[in-house]
């Protein structure tokens, strides 16, 4: 993946909006990201959860403390790195999944690699049978939460008709440097039992996601909404194309529609965030509503999307070469990261200051 240098990114945005050649405008840029942290559990047995089945709890008790410390450090390294080449900063906002509780998030944001960023945490306990939740981290200096809520997903097994307890969807409304936006963090039901048998559960999750967005758009049709997560579905699956009605063409997004910048990365470029049985899936995505696509840069707009797959995040050898270097495998700790690559988008906004630019250079990547 090419690295985007801040100066070049600014210039490529300038070229995109066709500003007057005599005076080139400067832009602020922030990263909004999502990362599945792969079983970020603590070392304490919680009798209210099935956390004893987590990889760290299955290890010898004498090893857990050191493994946990290294796991947190590795997660912090990745979070600190996402988008930093372009922005010179860690993500302004990052959604995460597969976290056990608020304490593991506190340990993460207090890691020396992230401590000076002063991340706030928004987290609710969900009824997931494994005890894993989603959460949102945000830099307090950049983002101000206004309202938060957790939305329960009611789904049932097709055969037994018993309820399937899974992750809630987290909604956070707030202002990124004064710009109001709404962020939904998702971790949809897995493909356990096979994609076809489990499909209805993810379609149910998509319908809940759509209801949340509809409720926001009924108040303000121009609401700026970001929905992100590990969807356990690819951009071309029914949950996206039929339930959410996403589109990969910016020009065809209707007023209350949803743009999925990762669909073409999956269909046309064959990219993915997680691998299984010699095939890539792009389960991790960040989607935006139409107001993020407007060309008025007086407030934050969508600029680019990407999969954060730097070399150190991948297996270097063997059968899984190129796949994400996961933290846990074969009953032990690999000193790796996650079985998913993170994903991100850049948001840009016109800065007040302007200055001439002598030479136009661009380095872009869709």
NORWOWO-V320533 format. One record per helix or strand of 3 or more residues. SS is the DSSP state (H for helix, E for strand). FROM is the first residue (numbers start at 1). LEN is the number of residues. Records with the same first field share a line. If there is no record, write none. Layout:
SS = FROM-LEN  FROM-LEN
//
This chain:
H = 6-12  51-3  61-21  84-4  102-8  115-3  195-25  238-7  250-3  263-5  290-4  311-3
E = 24-17  93-7  119-5  133-7  143-9  169-8  179-9  225-6  258-3  274-3  279-3  284-6  301-8  342-14
//
